[in-house]
Amino acid sequence: MNKNDVYYFVGIKGTGMAAMALILNDRGYKVQGSDIEKYTFTQRGLEQANIDIYPFDEKNIHEGLIVIAGNAFKDDHPEIKKAHEMGLKVYRYHEFLGKMIEGHTSIGVCGAHGKTSTTGLLAHVLSGIAPTDYLIGDGSGKGVPDARFFAYEADEYRRHFLATKPDYAIMTNIDFDHPDYYTGIDDVRDAFQTFANQTKKGIFAWGDDENLRKIKANVPIYYYGVNEDDDFRAVNIRKSTTGSEFNVLYRGKDLGQFNIHMYGEHNILNSLAVIAVAYFEHDNLDEIRSELETFSGVKRRFAQRKVADMTIIDDYAHHPSEIDATLDAARQEYPNKEIIAVFQPHTFSRTIAYLDDFAKSLNKADKVYITKIYGSPREKSGKVSSADLEAKIVKDGGLIQAENMSPLLDYHDAVVIFMGAGDIQKYEKIYEDLLSHLSNKLN
């Protein structure tokens, strides 16, 4: 990589792409890119880094560029097509990530759920221990001089994570997701098995996952969890409205007490995985303890704010297991408040594959509202609707549209959780504006 190179990102506002662009910018390279003109939550970080963002146009492509192509765009995209025609170097996002992690102690975080939260926590803890580059799936990325570690989110979609060969892997779980690509759970496990084969030093896997227990590797596998057959165990767990406390045992050895200001069982497990990695690379447990206590979360993962008398939570949850985790966390922090879920199904294939499971998870809220299904560039329609999901919900609520969010104004001193991986924030913003307007009018 030459400092005179100019890196051009096609789809620079994508979460992984934005993070990668920020790392290269921090490393002193010239970075620019293109995307849709609609505002996205990843955009602010790019603007603050003074990275130029252009509307898509093949005229943006010229000599002297190294092109990083976002995985959401095919080779017939005008800019990617022109780059190939001109003979420019073109890398797919995951291919370039495989190059970026070289020369560091790299830790890839993979799993059907929990990747972003765990990578964010790992990056925070490692950054307090030694210089650390990190790429997180919420659009956050950082490059620092002489980085020892590289923590990154390893995405299993279309087996993209197989373009990377980390020193360590954290495997949070294996679940059947992305039904537009994977044929079933065996196919998913096969992808994780290949990733395990490519891992160089060690694997940290959630011990309760029967599919992770089937993984074999040429490096040690350390299981984390709450059971006696786990290598890293959380014991004496104490949950409260301010977070969770627990002791950690490593094969019987007490590593002491750890405190986290996060909620839900899943965050205890994520913390265990991070503690395990850090323990193998750093012997100062007090520093690890201190870093864990100061973590405040990642974007779009249980992000909270107060508007009028309501608590509003924004979360990326778009799979039944993630909805379970988010509602579990909300119950821990707000045990005496009504929990209202506003859920945007993400893609038709996922909705139809998990129709009953979505209903079962969402019914754990006190009230449930369902928006229209959010499609994708690859999948604009399907044989399922939001009404099909709403029909299976037993809790009060119903279908809700951006044009009429007023049903949510009936609630007071309650918690509203907006969940989804599409444009659910559009609904959230409308509700917040209505709430603020009503509150100002009453005052």
C-alpha positions in Angstrom: 0.0 0.0 0.0 1.5 3.3 -1.2 0.7 6.6 0.6 0.1 8.2 -2.8 -2.7 5.8 -3.6 -6.2 7.1 -3.7 -8.9 4.7 -2.4 -12.4 5.1 -3.9 -15.3 3.4 -2.1 -18.3 2.5 -4.2 -21.1 2.5 -1.5 -19.0 4.3 1.1 -22.0 4.8 3.4 -22.4 1.1 4.1 -21.6 0.2 7.7 -18.5 -1.9 7.0 -17.4 0.4 4.1 -17.6 3.5 6.2 -15.6 1.9 8.9 -12.9 0.7 6.5 -12.7 4.2 4.8 -12.1 5.8 8.3 -9.3 3.4 9.0 -7.5 4.1 5.8 -8.0 7.8 6.3 -6.5 7.5 9.8 -3.6 5.7 8.3 -2.9 8.7 6.1 -4.3 7.6 2.8 -6.4 9.7 0.5 -10.0 8.4 0.7 -13.2 9.3 -1.2 -16.3 7.5 -2.3 -19.8 7.5 -3.6 -23.3 6.5 -2.5 -27.0 7.3 -2.6 -27.8 10.9 -1.7 -30.2 10.0 1.1 -28.8 10.7 4.6 -27.6 7.6 6.5 -26.4 7.3 10.1 -22.9 6.4 9.0 -22.5 9.7 7.1 -21.6 11.9 10.0 -18.3 10.2 10.8 -17.2 10.4 7.2 -18.0 14.1 7.0 -16.1 14.8 10.3 -13.1 13.0 8.7 -13.4 15.4 5.7 -13.9 12.4 3.3 -15.5 13.5 0.1 -18.8 11.7 -0.8 -20.2 11.9 -4.3 -23.4 10.8 -5.9 -23.0 7.6 -8.0 -21.6 8.6 -11.4 -19.3 6.7 -13.7 -17.5 10.0 -14.3 -16.1 9.8 -10.8 -13.9 6.9 -11.9 -10.5 8.0 -13.3 -6.9 6.9 -13.5 -5.0 6.6 -10.2 -7.8 5.1 -8.2 -7.9 1.9 -6.2 -11.5 0.9 -6.1 -13.2 -0.8 -3.1 -16.5 -2.2 -4.2 -19.3 -2.6 -1.7 -20.8 -6.0 -1.6 -24.3 -4.6 -2.1 -23.4 -3.7 -5.7 -22.7 -6.1 -8.6 -20.1 -5.8 -11.3 -22.6 -4.2 -13.6 -22.8 -1.1 -11.4 -21.7 1.8 -13.7 -18.7 2.8 -11.5 -17.5 -0.7 -10.9 -18.0 -1.6 -14.5 -15.9 1.5 -15.6 -13.2 0.7 -13.1 -12.8 -2.8 -14.6 -12.9 -1.4 -18.2 -10.1 1.0 -17.3 -8.0 -1.8 -15.8 -8.0 -0.2 -12.3 -7.4 -2.4 -9.2 -10.8 -3.4 -7.9 -11.2 -5.1 -4.6 -14.4 -6.4 -3.0 -14.8 -5.1 0.6 -14.2 -8.5 2.2 -11.1 -9.1 0.0 -9.5 -5.8 1.0 -10.3 -6.5 4.7 -8.3 -9.6 4.4 -5.3 -7.5 3.4 -5.9 -4.8 6.0 -5.6 -7.1 9.0 -2.2 -8.4 8.0 0.7 -7.5 10.3 -1.5 -7.2 13.4 -2.7 -9.6 16.1 -6.2 -9.9 14.5 -9.4 -10.9 16.2 -12.4 -11.7 14.0 -15.8 -11.7 15.6 -18.4 -13.8 13.9 -21.9 -15.2 14.7 -25.4 -14.9 13.5 -26.1 -12.4 16.4 -24.0 -10.2 18.6 -21.2 -9.5 16.2 -21.4 -5.7 16.3 -21.9 -5.4 20.1 -19.1 -7.8 20.8 -16.7 -6.2 18.3 -17.4 -2.8 19.8 -16.7 -4.0 23.3 -13.6 -5.9 22.2 -12.3 -2.8 20.4 -12.9 -0.6 23.5 -11.1 -3.0 25.8 -8.1 -3.7 23.6 -7.7 0.0 22.8 -7.2 0.6 26.5 -4.5 -2.1 26.6 -2.5 -1.4 23.5 -2.8 0.5 20.1 -5.7 -1.1 18.3 -7.2 -0.7 14.8 -10.9 -1.7 14.7 -13.7 -2.1 12.2 -17.2 -2.3 13.7 -20.4 -3.0 11.8 -22.0 0.2 13.1 -19.9 2.3 10.7 -17.2 2.9 13.3 -13.6 2.5 12.3 -10.2 3.7 13.6 -6.6 3.3 12.6 -3.8 4.2 15.0 0.0 4.3 14.5 1.8 1.1 15.2 -1.4 -0.8 16.1 -0.8 -4.1 17.8 -4.3 -5.4 17.5 -6.9 -5.4 14.7 -10.5 -6.2 16.0 -13.0 -6.6 13.2 -16.5 -7.8 12.5 -16.4 -11.0 10.4 -19.6 -11.3 8.4 -20.8 -14.7 7.4 -23.2 -13.5 4.7 -22.3 -15.2 1.4 -19.2 -16.6 3.3 -17.5 -13.2 3.0 -15.6 -13.8 6.3 -13.6 -16.5 4.6 -11.6 -13.8 2.9 -9.9 -13.2 6.3 -7.6 -15.4 8.3 -7.5 -14.1 11.8 -5.2 -15.0 14.7 -8.2 -15.4 17.0 -11.9 -15.9 16.3 -14.8 -15.1 18.6 -17.9 -17.2 17.6 -21.0 -15.9 19.4 -23.5 -18.4 17.9 -24.5 -20.3 14.8 -28.1 -19.8 13.6 -29.9 -20.2 10.3 -30.1 -16.7 8.9 -29.8 -15.2 5.4 -32.2 -17.7 3.9 -31.7 -16.0 0.5 -28.2 -17.5 0.5 -27.8 -20.4 3.0 -29.7 -23.6 2.3 -30.0 -24.5 6.0 -28.2 -24.8 9.3 -25.7 -27.4 8.0 -24.7 -25.0 5.3 -24.2 -22.2 7.9 -22.1 -24.5 10.1 -20.0 -25.5 7.2 -19.1 -21.9 6.6 -18.1 -21.5 10.3 -16.1 -24.7 10.1 -14.1 -23.3 7.2 -13.5 -20.1 9.2 -12.3 -22.1 12.1 -9.9 -24.0 9.8 -8.4 -20.6 8.9 -7.9 -19.3 12.4 -4.3 -19.3 13.5 -4.1 -19.2 17.3 -7.4 -19.8 19.1 -11.2 -19.8 19.0 -13.5 -18.5 21.7 -17.0 -20.0 21.3 -20.3 -19.8 23.2 -20.6 -23.1 25.0 -24.4 -23.5 24.9 -24.5 -23.5 21.1 -24.7 -27.1 19.9 -23.5 -26.2 16.5 -20.5 -24.4 17.8 -19.7 -27.6 19.9 -19.5 -29.5 16.6 -16.8 -27.3 15.3 -13.3 -28.8 15.0 -10.1 -26.9 14.6 -6.3 -27.2 14.5 -6.1 -24.6 17.3 -7.5 -24.7 20.8 -11.2 -23.9 21.2 -12.2 -22.2 24.5 -15.9 -22.3 25.4 -17.4 -19.4 27.4 -20.7 -19.4 29.2 -22.3 -20.2 32.6 -22.0 -24.0 32.8 -19.5 -26.2 34.4 -18.2 -27.6 31.1 -17.3 -24.1 29.9 -13.6 -22.9 30.0 -14.5 -19.3 30.9 -17.5 -19.2 33.2 -19.6 -16.4 34.6 -20.6 -17.2 38.2 -22.3 -15.3 41.0 -24.2 -13.2 38.5 -26.0 -10.2 40.0 -28.3 -8.2 37.7 -29.7 -4.8 38.5 -31.1 -1.6 36.9 -27.5 -0.3 36.6 -26.0 -3.3 34.9 -24.6 -6.7 35.8 -21.8 -8.0 38.1 -20.2 -11.4 37.9 -17.1 -13.4 38.7 -15.1 -15.1 36.0 -13.6 -18.6 36.4 -11.0 -19.9 33.9 -10.9 -23.6 34.3 -11.5 -23.3 38.0 -9.2 -20.3 38.5 -11.0 -17.2 39.8 -10.1 -14.2 37.7 -12.1 -11.9 40.0 -15.3 -9.8 39.8 -16.2 -7.8 36.6 -18.9 -5.1 36.3 -20.6 -4.0 33.1 -23.1 -1.2 32.6 -25.0 -3.1 30.1 -28.2 -5.2 30.3 -29.4 -8.7 29.4 -27.8 -12.2 29.5 -26.3 -11.7 26.0 -24.1 -8.8 27.2 -22.7 -11.0 30.0 -21.8 -13.6 27.4 -20.3 -11.0 25.0 -18.2 -9.6 27.9 -16.9 -13.2 28.7 -15.7 -13.6 25.2 -13.8 -10.3 25.3 -12.4 -11.1 28.8 -11.1 -14.4 27.4 -9.3 -12.9 24.4 -7.8 -10.1 26.5 -6.7 -12.6 29.2 -4.6 -14.5 26.6 -3.0 -11.3 25.3 -2.7 -9.2 28.4 -2.0 -10.3 32.0 -3.3 -7.1 33.8 -6.8 -8.1 34.8 -7.4 -4.8 36.6 -6.9 -2.9 33.3 -9.4 -5.3 31.5 -11.8 -4.7 34.4 -11.5 -1.0 34.2 -12.0 -0.9 30.4 -15.1 -3.1 30.6 -16.7 -0.7 33.1 -16.3 2.4 30.8 -17.9 0.9 27.7 -21.0 2.8 26.7 -22.2 0.7 23.7 -22.2 0.9 19.9 -24.5 2.7 17.4 -28.0 1.2 16.9 -27.5 -1.4 19.7 -29.9 -0.5 22.5 -29.2 3.2 22.0 -31.4 5.2 24.3 -32.8 8.7 24.8 -35.6 10.4 26.7 -38.2 12.5 24.9 -40.9 14.0 27.1 -41.8 11.3 29.6 -40.9 8.4 27.2 -37.8 6.3 27.0 -37.0 5.5 23.3 -34.6 2.7 22.4 -33.2 2.2 18.9 -31.9 -1.3 18.1 -30.8 -3.2 15.0 -32.6 -6.4 16.1 -34.0 -8.1 13.0 -33.9 -11.8 14.0 -36.0 -13.5 16.7 -33.0 -14.2 18.8 -31.9 -10.6 18.7 -35.5 -9.5 19.6 -35.4 -11.8 22.6 -32.0 -10.3 23.7 -33.2 -6.7 23.3 -36.5 -7.3 25.2 -34.5 -9.1 28.0 -32.2 -6.1 28.4 -35.2 -3.7 28.5 -36.9 -5.8 31.2 -33.7 -5.7 33.3 -33.2 -2.0 33.1 -36.9 -1.0 33.2 -38.6 -3.7 35.3 -41.6 -1.5 36.2 -42.3 0.2 32.9 -44.5 -0.9 30.0 -42.5 -2.1 27.0 -43.8 -1.3 23.6 -42.1 -2.9 20.6 -42.2 -1.3 17.1 -40.8 -3.8 14.7 -39.9 -3.5 11.0 -39.5 -6.9 9.4 -36.4 -7.0 7.2 -36.6 -8.8 3.9 -39.4 -11.1 2.7 -37.3 -14.3 2.8 -36.4 -13.8 6.4 -39.9 -12.8 7.4 -41.5 -15.9 5.9 -38.8 -18.2 7.2 -39.2 -17.0 10.8 -42.9 -15.9 10.9 -43.8 -18.0 14.0 -40.5 -17.3 15.7 -40.9 -13.5 15.2 -44.4 -13.7 16.7 -43.2 -15.7 19.7 -40.3 -13.2 20.4 -42.4 -10.1 19.9 -45.2 -11.4 22.2 -42.7 -10.9 25.1 -43.3 -7.1 24.8 -46.4 -5.6 26.4 -47.6 -4.0 23.2 -46.5 -4.7 19.6 -46.7 -2.6 16.4 -45.6 -3.9 13.0 -44.5 -1.7 10.1 -44.3 -2.6 6.4 -41.7 -5.1 5.4 -38.4 -3.5 4.4 -37.1 -5.2 1.2 -33.6 -5.1 -0.2 -32.0 -4.3 -3.6 -31.9 -8.1 -4.2 -35.4 -8.8 -3.0 -38.2 -6.2 -3.6 -41.3 -8.4 -3.0 -42.4 -11.8 -1.6 -45.3 -14.0 -0.7 -45.7 -12.6 2.8 -46.9 -9.3 4.3 -46.7 -7.5 7.7 -50.3 -8.4 8.1 -49.4 -12.1 8.2 -47.0 -11.5 11.1 -49.4 -9.1 12.9 -52.1 -11.9 12.8 -49.9 -14.1 14.9 -49.3 -11.4 17.6 -51.4 -11.9 20.6 -50.5 -8.6 22.3 -52.4 -5.4 21.7 -51.0 -3.0 19.0 -51.4 -3.7 15.3 -50.0 -2.5 12.0 -48.5 1.0 12.0 -47.6 3.4 9.1 -45.2 6.3 8.9 -48.1 8.4 7.8 -49.9 7.8 11.2 -47.8 7.2 14.2 -50.4 8.7 16.6 -51.3 5.3 18.3 -47.9 5.6 20.1 -49.0 8.9 21.6 -51.4 7.0 23.9 -48.5 5.8 26.1 -46.9 7.7 29.0 -43.9 7.0 31.2 -43.2 3.9 29.1 -40.4 2.4 26.9 -40.8 2.3 23.1 -38.3 0.0 21.3 -37.8 0.6 17.6 -36.3 -2.6 16.1 -35.1 -3.4 12.6 -32.3 -3.3 10.1 -34.0 -1.2 7.4 -35.2 2.3 7.7 -37.0 1.9 11.0 -35.3 5.2 12.2 -37.7 7.0 9.8 -40.6 5.9 12.0 -38.7 6.7 15.1 -37.9 10.2 14.0 -41.6 10.9 13.1 -42.7 9.6 16.5 -40.0 11.7 18.3 -41.1 14.9 16.5 -44.8 14.2 17.3 -43.9 13.6 21.0 -41.8 16.7 21.2 -44.5 18.8 19.5 -47.2 17.5 21.9 -45.0 18.0 24.9 -44.2 21.6 24.0 -47.8 22.3 23.3 -48.8 21.0 26.8 -46.1 23.0 28.4 
